[in-house]
Amino acid sequence: MTQHTISLRERKHVQTKLALTKAVIARLKTKRLKDISIEELCETVLISKVTFHNYFPKKTDVLVYIWQLWHLE
């Protein structure tokens, strides 16, 4: 069996995507998606809006990603 080493870039990509996902899930407990701003998510995860859009072109794409993760479980 070969061992695949995950690069730092790949790890940071996954960490950021999961942090955004967790931030959205936490806010959905008290707000509707339309009331959650991309700016507040970026402030929480410490990224820029440009970086957010590199991961998710639209805010609703985060929900699609959450659904995909849930579906995999």
HURA-V355005 format. One record per backbone hydrogen bond with DSSP energy under -1.0 kcal/mol. NH is the residue of the N-H (numbers start at 1). CO is the residue of the C=O. If there is no record, write none. Layout:
BEGIN
nh=NH co=CO
nh=NH co=CO
END
This chain:
BEGIN
nh=11 co=7
nh=12 co=8
nh=13 co=9
nh=14 co=10
nh=15 co=11
nh=16 co=12
nh=17 co=13
nh=18 co=14
nh=19 co=15
nh=20 co=16
nh=21 co=17
nh=22 co=18
nh=23 co=19
nh=24 co=20
nh=25 co=21
nh=26 co=22
nh=27 co=23
nh=28 co=24
nh=30 co=27
nh=31 co=27
nh=35 co=32
nh=36 co=33
nh=41 co=37
nh=42 co=38
nh=43 co=39
nh=44 co=40
nh=45 co=41
nh=46 co=42
nh=47 co=42
nh=52 co=48
nh=53 co=49
nh=54 co=50
nh=55 co=51
nh=56 co=52
nh=61 co=58
nh=62 co=59
nh=64 co=60
nh=65 co=61
nh=66 co=62
nh=67 co=63
nh=68 co=64
nh=69 co=65
nh=70 co=66
nh=71 co=67
nh=72 co=68
nh=73 co=69
END
